[in-house]
Amino acid sequence: MRGRRTAAAMFGIAFIACFATAAGAGQGGGMRVPELAVAAATIYPGEIIRPGMLVKRRVPRRWAMRGGYVTDPESVIGKMARITIVRGRPVPVNAVREPWAVRNGAVVRVLFTSGALTISALGRALQNASAGERVPVRNVDSGRIVYGVARRDGTVVVPAQ
């Protein structure tokens, strides 16, 4: 009987010690409080993120534990919001994207290069595209639709087949 009491007492002391350590860690006694990029004001879809629109703030641990949030506000400067980012909320990684290099309906320069031959024409983009994305373009002279890759400068490069 005496051995059981001693074992129970030791278990109780160990339990209390673990609980006290965990409680102390939650108050800054060992574990870092997570910081994430948070919207300083509401950001709407299509807005380009500028300096000052996001700040780094301490957030509840549940946000950081989920993952998938922007940790450095500087890493998304110049990107475009895909969804509404509410003021005071952490910014999900998938809520931002590269801005459009080519806009739907815009007249763009279309380049075709094969060896030393380069052909340039004007075309009308048939959808939005970021740099590096495939985009259909209608040639304004012939009406023919070609597919090319959007460049950052707004031109579309049609690969040789």
C-alpha positions as CSV (number, residue, x, y, z in Angstrom):
1,M,0.0,0.0,0.0
2,R,2.8,2.3,0.9
3,G,4.5,1.8,-2.5
4,R,1.3,2.8,-4.3
5,R,1.0,6.0,-2.4
6,T,4.6,6.9,-3.1
7,A,4.1,6.1,-6.8
8,A,0.9,8.2,-6.9
9,A,2.7,11.1,-5.1
10,M,5.6,10.9,-7.6
11,F,3.2,10.9,-10.5
12,G,1.3,13.8,-9.1
13,I,4.5,15.8,-8.6
14,A,5.7,15.0,-12.2
15,F,2.3,16.0,-13.6
16,I,2.2,19.3,-11.8
17,A,5.8,20.1,-12.8
18,C,5.0,19.4,-16.5
19,F,1.8,21.6,-16.3
20,A,3.7,24.4,-14.6
21,T,6.4,24.3,-17.3
22,A,3.9,24.4,-20.1
23,A,2.0,27.2,-18.5
24,G,5.2,29.2,-18.0
25,A,6.2,28.6,-21.6
26,G,2.9,30.1,-22.8
27,Q,3.7,33.3,-21.0
28,G,7.0,33.8,-22.9
29,G,9.0,31.5,-20.7
30,G,10.7,29.6,-23.5
31,M,8.4,29.5,-26.6
32,R,8.4,32.3,-29.1
33,V,5.2,34.2,-29.8
34,P,4.6,33.8,-33.5
35,E,4.7,36.9,-35.8
36,L,2.9,36.9,-39.2
37,A,2.2,39.5,-41.9
38,V,-1.1,41.1,-41.1
39,A,-3.1,43.5,-43.2
40,A,-2.9,47.1,-41.8
41,A,-6.1,47.9,-43.8
42,T,-8.6,45.9,-45.8
43,I,-7.0,44.9,-49.2
44,Y,-9.4,44.1,-52.1
45,P,-8.9,41.7,-55.0
46,G,-6.8,43.2,-57.8
47,E,-5.0,45.6,-55.5
48,I,-1.2,45.7,-55.8
49,I,0.3,45.4,-52.3
50,R,2.5,48.4,-51.5
51,P,4.8,49.1,-48.5
52,G,2.9,49.9,-45.4
53,M,-0.2,47.8,-46.4
54,L,1.1,44.9,-44.3
55,V,2.7,44.9,-40.9
56,K,4.4,42.2,-38.8
57,R,2.4,41.4,-35.7
58,R,2.2,38.8,-32.9
59,V,-0.8,36.6,-33.5
60,P,-2.6,33.9,-31.6
61,R,-0.6,30.6,-31.7
62,R,-3.5,28.9,-33.5
63,W,-2.8,31.0,-36.7
64,A,0.9,30.1,-36.7
65,M,0.2,26.4,-36.0
66,R,-1.9,26.0,-39.1
67,G,0.9,27.3,-41.4
68,G,0.3,28.7,-44.9
69,Y,0.6,32.3,-43.9
70,V,3.0,35.0,-45.0
71,T,5.7,35.6,-42.4
72,D,7.6,38.5,-44.1
73,P,5.6,41.5,-45.3
74,E,8.4,42.5,-47.7
75,S,8.1,39.2,-49.6
76,V,4.7,40.1,-51.0
77,I,5.3,43.8,-51.9
78,G,4.4,44.3,-55.6
79,K,2.1,41.2,-55.7
80,M,-1.6,41.4,-56.3
81,A,-4.4,40.3,-53.9
82,R,-6.5,37.4,-55.2
83,I,-9.1,37.7,-52.5
84,T,-10.2,40.3,-49.9
85,I,-7.6,40.4,-47.1
86,V,-9.4,41.7,-44.0
87,R,-7.7,44.3,-41.7
88,G,-5.9,42.7,-38.7
89,R,-5.9,39.2,-40.2
90,P,-2.9,37.2,-41.2
91,V,-2.3,37.0,-45.0
92,P,-2.6,33.4,-46.5
93,V,0.2,32.6,-48.9
94,N,-2.4,31.7,-51.6
95,A,-4.2,35.1,-51.2
96,V,-1.5,36.9,-53.3
97,R,-0.2,36.3,-56.8
98,E,2.0,38.0,-59.4
99,P,0.3,41.0,-61.0
100,W,-1.1,40.7,-64.6
101,A,1.5,41.3,-67.2
102,V,-1.2,41.1,-69.9
103,R,-4.8,42.2,-69.4
104,N,-7.8,40.8,-71.2
105,G,-8.7,42.9,-74.2
106,A,-5.4,44.8,-74.2
107,V,-3.5,45.3,-77.5
108,V,-0.1,43.6,-77.1
109,R,3.0,43.0,-79.2
110,V,3.3,39.4,-80.3
111,L,6.8,38.1,-81.1
112,F,7.6,35.0,-83.1
113,T,11.3,34.0,-83.2
114,S,12.8,31.1,-85.1
115,G,16.6,31.2,-85.3
116,A,17.6,34.6,-86.7
117,L,14.0,35.3,-87.9
118,T,11.8,37.5,-85.7
119,I,8.3,38.5,-86.7
120,S,6.4,41.1,-84.7
121,A,2.7,41.8,-84.9
122,L,-0.1,43.3,-82.9
123,G,-2.7,41.2,-81.1
124,R,-5.5,41.4,-78.6
125,A,-5.2,39.4,-75.4
126,L,-8.1,37.1,-74.9
127,Q,-7.5,36.6,-71.1
128,N,-5.4,38.0,-68.2
129,A,-2.0,36.5,-67.7
130,S,1.0,36.9,-65.4
131,A,4.6,36.8,-66.6
132,G,5.4,33.2,-67.6
133,E,1.8,32.1,-68.1
134,R,0.3,30.9,-71.4
135,V,-2.2,33.3,-73.0
136,P,-4.3,33.2,-76.2
137,V,-4.0,36.3,-78.5
138,R,-6.0,37.2,-81.6
139,N,-3.9,38.7,-84.4
140,V,-5.6,42.0,-85.2
141,D,-4.7,41.7,-88.9
142,S,-5.6,38.1,-89.7
143,G,-8.0,37.3,-86.8
144,R,-6.1,34.1,-86.2
145,I,-5.7,33.0,-82.5
146,V,-2.2,32.1,-81.4
147,Y,-0.9,31.0,-78.0
148,G,2.1,32.5,-76.4
149,V,3.8,33.1,-73.1
150,A,3.4,36.5,-71.5
151,R,6.5,38.5,-70.5
152,R,6.8,40.9,-67.6
153,D,7.0,43.8,-70.1
154,G,3.6,42.9,-71.6
155,T,4.7,41.3,-74.8
156,V,3.7,37.8,-75.8
157,V,6.2,35.4,-77.2
158,V,4.9,32.6,-79.5
159,P,7.2,29.6,-79.5
160,A,8.4,28.0,-82.7
161,Q,6.7,24.7,-83.4
